[in-house]
């Protein structure tokens, strides 16, 4: 059975350049015999050809090579000035081997001899499929570039916002301290001005950080599903000259991560690999698992004592020299005319956000191999068995009360990244003012070791202001707070310092989901 075109599609518009009516009918009869649904416009001069390109908007051009007042070479040149993807097939009786090679080099899709037209219908079908695939690839690349530009803005906004917040938090504390001097109205007004301006600035910074982080969602990623989705995305982007192999060692392997971000990273690397093989080659995506030795990691990289998933993207393309490799992750550095220089920076950020690392092997003429290593962290015995997808917040409001600015910033950043609306206060006074202005939060996370307004006093004041929900108290194991001095709290949780991220997130979830009843204490 021939490969029929989808009959639900509109008719194929064929622009035919031919000065002989019998030859034109012979060519069209081959399409009719193969059940191709088409409409045709016949031209034999440059003026009518250009008009047809604008008005008829053909899907494919079939052209004779030599005519009295026009030529196929000129028609191809005019077409490629306007559209580099539209299929152009020579149908001629005079096309020799050298001319055919030159025609393909100049942008022709194929050539058919009039003496042997049997291949015409299959050539038309293939040319239309390839043109559609090329357009899909260009669209995907354009969307990727657009996404990278937005991501670059997010990266810049995130870095700037984090630094600004660290500057604004001490300013808020200074404003609160100045307001204590109520006997001097000038200092009191100055304190209110400093505090209000700092608060507005902090709200703006929080909005920028939310934009920068995007909708980060931890989920269980199934390896087989991730690679199946990648193959679907690559359909239409892999040219006939490139063979694609996807080898998955354990399709059922699941790990905590972000499916969309990992998919974006792998797609980016695969498209780069395809562009590095203009003459064709082999693209391989493969997976494996490994334990990595301590000397594998650089000084600025974190090492997990666990198995690692290795995702490898390997091509047989042109490769890179040492100079390019040295600048590979430099923002805005690119070797492509239309590149942004942010694709690999984005990939590195995504893998780092998963606690992993990237490695690259490449040399001129020997292809390139990118290895992505993602930790497959095992849960410690005695911890909750829920997977990380259960740690994600649902925009609950969490008030964090910590005096030390660095610790406060880290806690707020962590909770923000996991989907909570975290609000920072550097003192009990600031916490009470926040509640007066915004209402009771869903949860309070508080340091037990505050000096200016102690944890006991802060907790008592919160209760006086109507707070009746759970409290997470951060405390040093060697200096636990005296619970007998604490006001009665229905749900009180102790979390050891230094605070472990996963442990904190688990206790936050449990505290938010706690039902009414006796107080719960976790050591």
N, C-alpha and C positions, 0 to 999 in steps of 0.2 A: 504493500500500500504506500503511495507517495505521502510525503509529509504535508498534509493539507494545511493551508492557512485557516485561521479561525474565521468561520463564516459569519460570526456575529460582528466582526470588525468591519469598518467602512471599506469601500472599494479602494484598491491600490491605484493611486494616480501615477500613470506611466507617461513620462515625457519622452517622446521618440524623435530623434534627429535623423532624418532620412530623406533623400531626394528621389528615391525610387519607390513608387507605390506598391508594386508587386513584392519587393523585398520587405517593405514595412508589413504587408499582410502576412508574409511568410513567418516573420518574427512573432507577430501577435498570435498566429495560429498555434505556436508552440505553448504560449501561456494559456490559451483556451483549452488546449488538449489536456493540460495538467490541472484544470479546474481552478485556476487562479482568477478571482473576481477582480476585475480591473476596469478602469476607464483610461483612455489614451488621448493625448494631444500630439499631433504631428507637426513638426517645424523643420525648416531647411535653411534658415538664415539667422544671423546674429540678433537682429532686432526682434523678431518673433520669439526667438529662444529666450531672450532677456525678459520679454513681456510674460512668457509662460512661467518663468521662474517666480515672478512676482505675483501673478494672478492665479495660475493653476496650482502652484505650490505642490510640486510633485513629490512622491515618496521615493522615486527612482528614475534615473536617466539612462536610456538606451541609445547609443549613438554610433552612427557609421563613422569611419575614420576620414575618408576623403569625399568631398562634394564640390560641385563647381564654384559655389559662392561662400562656402563655410567649411570648417574642418572640425574634427573631433578633438584635436589638441587644443584649439581655441575654446571650444565648449567646456572642456575640462578645466582649463585655466580660469575661465569666468566663474565656473561653479565653485571652485576651491577658494576663490577670493571671497565668496559669500557664505559658504557652508563646507566645513571640513569633514562632516559625517555623512552627508547625503550620498547614497550609493550611485556610482557611475560605471556602467558596463559598456565596453566597446563591442559592437556587433558588426564585423567587417569581413570582407573577402580578401583584403590586401594586407592584413596584419602579419608581418613576419616575426620571427623569434626575437630579434633585437628590438623591433618596435614594440613588441608586447612587453618586454622587460622594462623598456623606457616608460611605457604607459603606466605600468604599475608603480614605478618609482615616482612618477609625477602625480600620483594620487588616484589613479583608476582603481576600481574595486575588482574588476575581472575583465576578461575578454573572451568572446565567443566568435568562432568562424562561421560565416554564413553557410559554408559548405557542410558544416556539421552542427546544426542548431539544437540537437537533442539535449544538450546540457544546459540550455538557456533557462528553463523553468527552475531547475534545482539551484542554479547560480543566482537567480532572482530571489528565491526564498532565503538562501543563505545570506545574501547581501543585506536583505531587510532585517534579518535577525541580528546580524552583527552591528548594523547601524543603530538598532534599538539598544543593544547592549552598550555600545560606545556612548550613546546619549545618557543612559542610566549611570554609567561610570562617571561621566563628567558632572552629572547632577550630584552624585554622592560625594565627589571630591569637593565641589563647590560648597555643599552643606557642611562638610568637615572643616573647610577653611573658615566658614562663617562661625561654626561652633568654637573653633580655636580662638578666633578673635574675641568672642564673648568671654571665653574662659580666661584669656589674657587680662581682660578688664577685671574679671573676678579675682584673679590672682593678685593684681596690683591693689585692688580695693581691700582685699583681705589683709595683705601685709601692712598697708597704711593704717587700716582700722585698728588692727591689733596694737600697733605702736601708739596710736592716739589714745586708745582706751587706757593703756598703762600710764599715760601722762595725765589723763582726766581724773582718774580715781583719787590720786593724792589731792588734786584740786578740790574735789568734793569734800574730802575730809577737812581740808583747811577752811572751807566755807562753813562747815558745821561747827568747827572750833571757834571761829570768829563770832558766831551767833550766840555763844555762851556769854559774851560781853554785852549783855542787854543794857547795862548802866551807861554805856557809851553808844548813843544812837547812831553815830557815824560808823562805828565798827560793826554794829548789828546790821545796818543797811548794806555795808560792804560784804559782810558774810552772806547775806541773802542773795546779793547780786552774783557773787562768786559761785554759790551753790546752785542757783537757778541756771546760770549760763553753763556750768559744768554738766548739770543734768540734761539740758537740751543737747549739748554736744555728745554726751554718752548715748542718748537715744538715737541720734543720727548715726553714730558709729555702729550701734547695734544693728541698725537697718542695713548698713554697708556689709557687715559681717554675715548677716543672713543671706544677702545676695551672693556674697563670695562663696559661701559654703554650698549653696543650692540645697536641693532636697536629698541630703545624704540619708540613705536607708540601708541599714545592715540587714542582710537576708542570707538564707542558705542557698548558695549557688551550686547547682549540680553541674559537674564538669562536662558531661555529655551534652546537656542542654545548652551550655555556653558555646561549645564548638559547633553544635548543630545550627544555632542561631548565626554564628559567624559564616558558615557555609552558605546559608540563605542570603545573607547580606552581600556576599561576594559574587553571587550569581549575576552574570551580566558584566562584571568588572574584570574577570580573568580572560584575557585574550586567548585565541586558539593557539598561539605560540607558547603559552605558559601552561604547564601542567600543575595541578593542585593536588597535594596529598595531605590529608588530615588523619593523624594517627593518635588515638586516645588510649592510654594504657588502662584506665579505669573509669569508664563512662559514668558509673554510679557514685563516684566520689563526690561528697558534698563538703563545702567549707563555708565559713562566714565571710561575706564580702558584698560587693555591689555589682550585680550582674550587668547593669547598663554601662558603668564606667569601665569594667574589664572588657566588655564587648567593644566599646569605643577604642580602647587601647590596642586590642588585637587587630581591629579593622584598620586603624591608622598604620600600624606596622606592616600589614599585608599590602595595603595600597602603596606604601613607600617601596616595598619589595618589588611589586609589579612594575613600578616606574623605573626601577633600577635594572630591569631586564628588557630593554627596548627591542632586542633581537630575539627574545624568547628565552625560556629556561624552565626551571623547576622551583615551585614554591611549596615548602613543607611546613605544616604546623603540627607539632607533636608535643606530647606531655609525658612527664615522668615524675617520680618522687625520689627524694634524696635527703640524707642527713648532711649538713654542711659543716665543715670543720671551722674552728675559731678563726684560723688565719685566712679564711675566705672573705671575711668582712673587713671593711675599712674602719678607721677609727671613729668616723662620724656616723656609722651605721649601727643600728640595734640588731642584736643577735638573739633569736629565740632558741631555746633548747627543745627542738621539736623537728618533726619531718617538714620538708618544704615541697610544695608543688612547683614543678618547673614547667613553664609554658615557653616553648621555643618557636620562633618564626625564622625560617631559614630560606635564603634564596641563593641562586647561582648567578647573580648579576655582576655588576661592574666592581663592587666592593668599594672600600674607602681607604684613603691613605692616613698616615699618622696625624697629619695636620687637621684633617676633618674630624677624626676621632677625638682629638683633644678638645674640640669646640662643639661636640655633638649635642650637649645639653645646655648650651649657651642660648638664652632667650633671643629670638629674632635672627639667629644665625641660620642660614639655609643655603643649599647648593642648587635649589630649584628656582626657576624664574618667577613662578607664581606662588612660591611657598611663603608661609608666615614665619617660619623658624620657631614655632611654638608646639608643633606636634609631639616631638620627643620630650619636650619639657612637660607637656601635659601627661604623657605616658609615665614619666618618672614620678610625677606628683601622685598619679592614681596608684601606682604600685607602692609608693611610700605610704600612702594613706591606708593600705592594707597591711602595713608592717613589713613589706618586702623590699627587695632590691633588684636592680637591673644590671645585666652584664651584656657586653657586645664583643663579638669576634669578627674581624673583617680585615681584608687586605686587597689591594688593587688586583682585579682579575680573578679573585678567588671567592667572590660572593660575600654575604653578610649573614650573621646569625645573632639574633637577639634572644637572650634568656631572661625570663621573668620568674623570680623566685618569690612565692607567697607562703608564709608560714601556716602549717596545719596544726594550730595550737590545740593541745589536749587539755581538757578540763582537769584541774587538780582534784584529788580525792577530797571529799568533804564539802565541795562547793555545790551549788545548785546545779541540777542537770539540765536546766533549760538552755536552749541554744541562744546565740547572741541576738537572733531576730526578736527575742522577747524583751530585749533591753531598750528598744527604741521608744522614745517618748512620743506623746501625742499632743504636743504644744502645751503641756501643763506648766503652770507658773511656779517656778522654784526661786525662793529668796535665799541667797547665799550671803551669810554674815561672817566675814573673815577680815581681821585687821591687816594681815600681811599681804601687800599688794600682789606679789608674784603668785602666791598660792591662790588668792582670790581670782586672779585672771585665769589661771590654769583650770580651776574648778568651773568657772563660768564658761570658758571655751569648750571644755569637755561636755558639759550639759547641753550647750547650744548645738554642738556637733551631732548630738544624739537625739535631737528633735524636741528639746525642752525650751521653754522661754525662761532663761535664767536671768536674774536681776541681782546686781552686785551692791552690797552695802559693807562699808569698812568699819562700822560701829553699830552698837545697839541703838543709839540715837537715830542714825540714818535708817535702820531697819524700821523703826516705829514711824518715822516720817513717810517712808515708802508705803507702809500699810495704810496710813491716814490718807495718802494721796490716791492709792490704787486699789485699796481693798485687801482682803485677806488672801494670801497666796495658797496654792494647793499643797505646798511643802516648804519647810524651812530647813536649810542645811547650815549648821552653825559651828564655829570653832569654840572648843571648851576653854582655850587658853588665851582669851582676850584680856587686855590690861585696862583699857580706858573704860570699858563698860563690860564687866565680866559676864561669862556665859550664864551664870545663875541669875544675875540681875536682868540680863537681856531676856531670858526665858520667862521670868516672872512678869516683865513688862509686856511681852507678847501676849501672855495669857490675860493680863489686865485689859489688853486692847481687843480681846475677843477671839484670839487664835486658839482653836481647839483641835487642830489636826496634828499629823505626825511631825516629829522633829528628829533630824539626824545630827548627832553630836560627834564632832571629829575630835579625837583625844589620843594622846600618846599612851602606848601600852604601859610604859614605866611610870606614868603619872595620871592614872585614871581619875575622873572627877568623883567627888563624894555624892553618890546618888541620893543619900539621905537629905542632903541640903537642897536638892533639886525640887522645884515645884512639881506637883503631880501632873504628869503628862500621860494621856491615854496610850499613846504609841511613841515610845522613846527608843531610838536605835543608836548604839555606839559603833563608830567606825574607826578603826585604828589608823593613826598617822605614822609614816607617810601613806597617803591614800592611794590604793591600787584602783585603776580605772574600772576594770570589770567588776571588782567587788563593790565599788561605789554605785555603779549603775544597777547592779542586782538589788542592793539594799534600797535604792531610790524606788525601783519598781515595786518591791514588796511593801514599802511604806505607803506608797500611793494606793496600793490595792488592799491595804489592811482594813479589815472590818472592825466594827465597834466591839470592844471587849476589854479584857485585861491588857495592861501594858506589855509590850514585847521588848526585850533587850537582847541585842546581838553583840557578842564580844569578838 
